[in-house]
Amino acid sequence: MPGKKNQKITSQYTANNEVKLIRGGKEYFTLMLKLINEAEDSIHLQTYIFDNDETGISIGDALKVAAQRKVKVYFIVDGYASQGLSKEFIKDIKKTGVHFRFFEPLFRSKYFYFGRRLHQKLFVVDNRFALVGCINITNRYNDTPGCPAWLDFGVFVEGEIVKQLCIHCWKTWKGFPAKMGTTPCEKNPVDFKIPPAKSSLVRLRRNDWVRAKTQISQSYIEMFRTSQSHVTILSSYFLPGIIIRKHLIKAVQRGVKIKLILAGLSDVGVAKSAERFVYDWLLRNKVQIYEYQSNILHGKLSVCDSKWMTIGSYNINNISAYASVELNLDINDPSFVKSVEKILNEVIDENCKEITAADFKKSTNIIKRLVRWCSYEFIRAALYLFTFYFRQKA
């Protein structure tokens, strides 16, 4: 992936960036609190789930303190997934000067939503630092007493890519199709001096049907299409559509080794049952499957040929492909990617169970096959109905 023969893709990357992989839990939230407490000018926080539990209250309190010292704080959460936020919490945070709003779908109630989800997780401070990943702000993504965090990852970035992330924050805050001209990020650029030895190529990738963006889907297609050696995918809700399946199998047929790190335990039982229905097809096509055993797996990242990777909020299924606002970063830096691969291999060795074709056949009976088929057909029908409207409008 990128090289002289693929200059168009290479040219989309920004240089002069420093990146660090951050594991979910205490490491992630400690860093977030540090960045909030040290912010001098502005904070943008955009997330899917924000609960006013211990984790949410700690982040909310830090945002309030930042606003009180005249940092401009813009805080947006998904209107469906975060509807449990109390009126008192929202009133209190606004009173201190935090700019808060819900990202609203077309229709919603306590039990359903119809319209885009703000599924991206993005945090930008002072047009200088950013966190990108799929870590929501609630206790189950944190390390709490007696309850370790779900397995998740994000990246901490500093460098030129942050200006693009900041501009994206403003566009999301203003909402489509609002026009706002030059953003504060562009008016007040930051000069970065990242040492060449630490510098990575990074590009912003988005999926959003309203803005006709399918960049993350294209990154995965590009990964399968150009891979030469191996691809490792860590995915919490893996139910690939026809296009991704086609490119995945073509990669396998070229001799590319594909490993999937999937959830053993899942917070969405019917989705996991549907996913296991696809195992037979995957195993017949020589895809290696590893189920994470230690806790719930929620991360979403993929690495290719020890050269480049993608990480963010995007699940490999049709909701992320067609119906959600998703954000990933592609990182082209062999040294960094090799360090990420090492971590993924440790997860496989220490916390996963390999699902072989023989073992899967032994563990499956007619009742399980029927349940998995029903789950798959239910999920497939639900995704089709949910995404048909968006495909027609996109």
ABEGO torsion letter per residue (X at the ends): XBBAAAAAAAAABBBGBBBBBBBBEAAAAAAAAAAAAABAABBBBBBABBBBBAAAAAAAAAAAAAAAAGBBBBBBBBAAAAAABBAAAAAAAAAAGBBBBBBBBABBBAABBBEBBBABBBBBBGGABBBBEABBBBAAABBBBGBBBBBBBBBBBBEAAAAAAAAAAAAAAAEOABBAEBBAAAABBBBBBBBAAABBBBBBBBBBAAAGBAAAAAAAAAAAAABAABBBBBBABBBBBAAAAAAAAAAAAAGBBBBBBBBABBABAAAAAAAAAAAAAAAAAGBBBBBBAABBBABBBBBBGGABBBBEABBBBAAAAAABBBBBBBBBBAAAAAAAAAAAAAAAAAABBBBBAAAAAAABBAAAAAAAAAAAAAAAAAAAAAAAAAAAAX
